[in-house]
Amino acid sequence: MNLEQLNFHHLLYFWRVARTGHLTRAAQELHVSQSALSAQIRQLEERLGEPLFERSGRSLILTHTGQMVMSYAEDIFGLGQEMLGRLQGRADGMIRLRVGSVATLSRNYQENWIRPLLTDPTVVLTLESGQIDGLIDRLITHQLDVVLANEAVAADANRPLHCRFLGSQEICLVGPAARGRTKAMRLPDDLDGVDVALPGPRHALRAQFDALCMSAGIRPRLRAEVDDMAMLRLIARDSGWLTVLPEVVVQDELRTGVLVMLGRSAELREHFYAITTAHRHRIERLESLLAGSSPPPEQPTGGR
């Protein structure tokens, strides 16, 4: 079979069916009849000479050949989506940069990282927040250019990823200035029985903190656990409880004196990573950000 004989329209239909795992649902999304979609899949299988699906109840499971074809289809149509995204605004001299950020990452850190782009009149930014798995899926299918994360992601044959370390920051203990707390506290030694608000269980920092407390025999009184750093910042400001979090999250409140720094821990650090695909279109602005170090958290910013 020559490349000229490959029907990319059939391959597109196969790709959509494989992604949904259900013929009826894919037919509805493609606005075609189920019988027509099934016929086109059969034609592709006949051209390739091997079955691509096997049935499991009402679901379709990829065969070994189907998995291989799917991996290539993901690249083909993912790059097609990337191409369309690149062309948007190009006629007006604009460059689109699509950045994903895990939901537990500080918005202050994200804004500091993209700050050089905010004054570039030729850049159009698309910013997305979500769970790491969903963002990586969108990255692999070329719907995002980079994902900012606070945990490293392993690459494998099916996920050719490049995880670049951007930097790290010590975790700090903060409290409201209105409560008159000024004395330095040891973290975690001075937290036994103290009301605290912590990052949620999905945050990379939380496991570190729990392990540190357990090894020291310390049991803080947990009052809130919050995945979203913007909400944790508000709780730190308004609750009266002590809060353990990266300094970058509350950089504005520390600078204005709404919150005070009570302690740090060299044993607790949040790490920051930029994740890209191994095969991607190079964007000069993104390459510059990746080549540089992360911006210092003390920079003024309005984001959280």
C-alpha positions as CSV (number, residue, x, y, z in Angstrom):
1,M,0.0,0.0,0.0
2,N,1.4,3.4,-1.0
3,L,0.8,6.6,0.9
4,E,-1.3,7.9,-1.9
5,Q,-3.7,5.0,-1.3
6,L,-4.2,5.9,2.3
7,N,-7.6,7.7,2.8
8,F,-6.9,10.3,5.5
9,H,-10.7,10.9,5.8
10,H,-11.1,7.3,6.9
11,L,-8.1,7.6,9.2
12,L,-9.8,10.7,10.8
13,Y,-13.0,8.7,11.4
14,F,-10.9,5.9,13.0
15,W,-9.2,8.4,15.2
16,R,-12.4,9.9,16.5
17,V,-13.9,6.4,17.2
18,A,-10.7,5.3,19.0
19,R,-10.8,8.4,21.2
20,T,-14.4,7.9,22.2
21,G,-14.2,4.0,22.3
22,H,-17.9,4.0,21.1
23,L,-19.2,4.0,17.5
24,T,-22.6,5.6,18.3
25,R,-21.0,8.5,20.3
26,A,-18.4,9.1,17.6
27,A,-21.1,9.1,14.9
28,Q,-23.1,11.7,16.8
29,E,-20.0,13.9,17.2
30,L,-19.1,13.6,13.5
31,H,-22.8,14.1,12.4
32,V,-22.8,11.0,10.3
33,S,-24.9,7.8,10.6
34,Q,-23.5,4.9,12.6
35,S,-23.7,2.6,9.5
36,A,-21.8,5.1,7.4
37,L,-19.1,5.5,10.0
38,S,-18.8,1.7,10.4
39,A,-18.4,1.2,6.7
40,Q,-15.6,3.7,6.5
41,I,-13.8,2.0,9.4
42,R,-14.1,-1.3,7.5
43,Q,-12.7,0.2,4.4
44,L,-9.7,1.4,6.3
45,E,-9.2,-2.0,7.8
46,E,-9.4,-3.6,4.4
47,R,-6.8,-1.2,3.0
48,L,-4.4,-1.9,6.0
49,G,-5.2,-5.6,5.9
50,E,-5.7,-6.0,9.6
51,P,-8.6,-5.4,12.1
52,L,-8.3,-2.2,14.2
53,F,-11.0,-2.9,16.7
54,E,-12.6,-5.8,18.6
55,R,-15.9,-5.5,20.4
56,S,-16.4,-5.7,24.2
57,G,-20.1,-5.3,24.8
58,R,-21.0,-2.0,23.3
59,S,-17.5,-0.6,23.5
60,L,-14.7,-1.0,20.9
61,I,-11.3,-2.0,22.0
62,L,-8.2,-1.3,19.9
63,T,-6.3,-4.3,18.7
64,H,-2.5,-4.3,18.8
65,T,-2.5,-3.0,15.2
66,G,-5.2,-0.5,16.2
67,Q,-3.0,0.8,19.0
68,M,-0.1,1.4,16.7
69,V,-2.3,3.1,14.1
70,M,-3.8,5.2,16.8
71,S,-0.4,6.4,18.0
72,Y,0.4,7.7,14.5
73,A,-3.1,9.2,14.1
74,E,-2.6,11.1,17.3
75,D,0.5,12.7,15.9
76,I,-1.0,13.3,12.5
77,F,-4.2,15.0,13.7
78,G,-2.6,16.6,16.7
79,L,-0.1,18.3,14.5
80,G,-3.0,19.4,12.3
81,Q,-4.7,21.0,15.2
82,E,-1.4,22.7,16.2
83,M,-1.1,24.0,12.6
84,L,-4.6,25.5,12.7
85,G,-3.8,27.1,16.1
86,R,-0.6,28.6,14.7
87,L,-2.4,30.1,11.7
88,Q,-4.8,32.0,13.9
89,G,-3.8,35.6,13.9
90,R,-0.7,35.0,11.8
91,A,-2.0,37.2,9.0
92,D,-2.0,40.1,11.5
93,G,1.5,39.3,12.6
94,M,0.4,37.6,15.8
95,I,1.8,34.5,17.5
96,R,-0.4,32.3,19.7
97,L,1.2,30.7,22.7
98,R,-1.0,28.1,24.7
99,V,0.0,27.5,28.3
100,G,-1.5,25.0,30.6
101,S,-1.0,25.1,34.4
102,V,-2.0,22.5,37.0
103,A,-4.8,23.6,39.2
104,T,-2.6,23.4,42.4
105,L,0.1,25.7,41.0
106,S,0.2,29.2,42.3
107,R,-1.2,31.8,39.8
108,N,1.4,34.2,41.1
109,Y,4.1,31.9,39.9
110,Q,2.4,31.4,36.5
111,E,2.0,35.1,36.0
112,N,5.6,35.7,37.0
113,W,6.8,33.1,34.5
114,I,4.8,34.6,31.6
115,R,5.5,38.2,32.5
116,P,7.9,38.8,29.6
117,L,5.0,38.0,27.2
118,L,2.6,40.4,28.7
119,T,4.3,43.4,27.2
120,D,4.8,41.8,23.8
121,P,2.1,43.1,21.4
122,T,2.7,40.3,18.9
123,V,1.7,37.5,21.4
124,V,-1.8,36.1,22.0
125,L,-1.9,34.0,25.1
126,T,-4.2,31.1,25.9
127,L,-4.0,30.1,29.5
128,E,-5.7,26.9,30.8
129,S,-5.9,25.3,34.2
130,G,-6.7,21.7,35.0
131,Q,-5.5,18.4,36.3
132,I,-2.1,17.1,35.2
133,D,-3.4,14.1,33.3
134,G,-5.9,16.1,31.2
135,L,-3.3,18.8,30.5
136,I,-0.7,16.3,29.4
137,D,-3.3,14.7,27.0
138,R,-3.9,18.1,25.5
139,L,-0.1,18.7,25.3
140,I,0.5,15.4,23.5
141,T,-2.3,16.1,21.0
142,H,-0.6,19.6,20.4
143,Q,-3.5,21.6,21.8
144,L,-1.1,23.1,24.3
145,D,2.5,24.3,23.8
146,V,3.7,23.9,27.4
147,V,2.4,22.8,30.8
148,L,3.6,24.3,34.0
149,A,3.5,21.9,36.9
150,N,4.8,21.4,40.4
151,E,5.6,17.7,39.9
152,A,7.8,16.0,37.3
153,V,6.1,13.8,34.7
154,A,7.8,10.7,33.4
155,A,8.1,10.1,29.6
156,D,7.7,6.8,27.8
157,A,7.4,5.5,24.3
158,N,3.7,6.6,24.2
159,R,4.4,9.9,25.8
160,P,7.5,11.5,24.4
161,L,7.7,14.4,26.9
162,H,10.5,16.7,28.0
163,C,10.3,17.8,31.6
164,R,12.4,20.9,32.3
165,F,13.2,21.9,35.9
166,L,12.6,25.6,36.4
167,G,13.5,26.1,40.0
168,S,12.2,25.5,43.5
169,Q,11.2,27.5,46.5
170,E,11.2,26.9,50.3
171,I,7.9,26.5,52.0
172,C,7.0,29.1,54.5
173,L,4.7,29.4,57.6
174,V,2.6,32.6,57.5
175,G,-0.1,34.1,59.8
176,P,-2.3,37.2,59.9
177,A,-0.5,40.3,61.1
178,A,-3.7,41.4,62.9
179,R,-3.2,38.6,65.4
180,G,0.0,40.1,66.6
181,R,2.2,37.1,65.8
182,T,5.8,38.1,65.2
183,K,7.9,35.5,67.0
184,A,9.7,33.1,64.7
185,M,8.3,29.5,64.8
186,R,10.0,26.2,64.0
187,L,8.3,24.2,61.3
188,P,6.9,21.7,62.1
189,D,8.1,21.6,65.8
190,D,5.9,24.5,67.0
191,L,2.8,23.4,65.2
192,D,1.6,20.7,67.6
193,G,-2.1,21.3,68.3
194,V,-2.0,24.6,66.3
195,D,-4.8,25.5,63.9
196,V,-3.5,25.3,60.3
197,A,-4.7,25.4,56.7
198,L,-2.8,23.2,54.3
199,P,-2.5,22.5,50.6
200,G,-4.9,19.7,49.7
201,P,-3.9,16.0,49.3
202,R,-3.4,16.3,45.6
203,H,-0.7,19.0,46.0
204,A,2.8,17.8,45.7
205,L,3.8,19.7,48.9
206,R,1.2,18.0,51.1
207,A,2.9,14.5,51.2
208,Q,6.2,16.2,52.2
209,F,4.6,18.1,55.0
210,D,2.7,15.1,56.4
211,A,5.8,13.0,56.3
212,L,7.8,15.7,58.1
213,C,5.2,16.1,60.9
214,M,4.9,12.3,61.3
215,S,8.7,11.8,61.6
216,A,8.8,14.6,64.3
217,G,5.7,13.3,66.1
218,I,3.9,16.6,65.5
219,R,0.1,16.8,65.0
220,P,-1.2,20.2,63.9
221,R,-5.0,20.8,64.1
222,L,-6.1,20.7,60.5
223,R,-8.8,23.3,59.9
224,A,-8.8,23.4,56.1
225,E,-7.1,21.7,53.1
226,V,-7.3,23.5,49.9
227,D,-6.1,22.5,46.4
228,D,-6.5,25.9,44.8
229,M,-3.7,28.2,45.8
230,A,-5.8,31.3,45.3
231,M,-8.3,30.1,47.8
232,L,-5.6,29.0,50.2
233,R,-4.2,32.6,50.0
234,L,-7.6,34.0,51.0
235,I,-7.9,31.6,53.9
236,A,-4.4,32.6,55.1
237,R,-5.5,36.2,55.0
238,D,-8.9,36.0,56.5
239,S,-9.2,32.9,58.8
240,G,-6.7,33.7,61.6
241,W,-5.1,30.2,61.2
242,L,-1.5,29.6,60.3
243,T,-0.9,28.5,56.8
244,V,1.9,26.4,55.2
245,L,2.4,27.3,51.5
246,P,5.0,28.6,49.0
247,E,6.0,32.2,49.6
248,V,5.1,33.1,46.0
249,V,1.4,32.5,46.7
250,V,1.2,35.3,49.3
251,Q,4.0,37.6,48.0
252,D,1.7,40.6,47.8
253,E,0.3,40.1,51.4
254,L,3.7,39.7,52.8
255,R,4.9,42.9,51.1
256,T,2.0,44.9,52.3
257,G,2.1,43.5,55.8
258,V,-1.4,41.8,55.8
259,L,0.5,38.5,56.5
260,V,3.7,38.0,58.3
261,M,6.4,35.4,57.8
262,L,6.7,33.1,60.9
263,G,9.1,30.5,59.7
264,R,10.6,28.5,56.8
265,S,11.6,24.9,56.2
266,A,14.6,24.0,54.2
267,E,13.2,20.4,54.2
268,L,10.0,21.4,52.3
269,R,10.3,22.8,48.8
270,E,7.9,23.2,46.0
271,H,9.5,22.4,42.6
272,F,8.4,24.0,39.3
273,Y,8.6,22.3,35.9
274,A,7.8,23.2,32.3
275,I,6.6,20.1,30.3
276,T,6.8,20.1,26.5
277,T,6.5,17.4,23.9
278,A,9.7,16.0,22.2
279,H,8.3,16.7,18.8
280,R,6.9,20.2,18.6
281,H,7.0,23.3,16.6
282,R,9.6,25.7,18.0
283,I,8.3,29.1,19.1
284,E,11.0,31.6,19.8
285,R,9.2,33.3,22.7
286,L,8.6,30.0,24.4
287,E,12.2,28.9,23.9
288,S,13.3,32.1,25.6
289,L,11.2,31.4,28.6
290,L,12.4,27.8,28.8
291,A,16.0,28.9,28.5
292,G,15.8,31.4,31.3
293,S,15.4,30.9,35.0
294,S,12.0,31.4,36.8
295,P,11.3,35.0,37.8
296,P,12.0,35.9,41.4
297,P,8.8,35.6,43.5
298,E,9.3,39.1,45.0
299,Q,8.3,40.8,41.8
300,P,5.1,42.9,42.2
301,T,2.0,41.2,40.6
302,G,-1.7,41.4,40.8
303,G,-2.3,37.7,40.2
304,R,-2.6,35.0,42.8
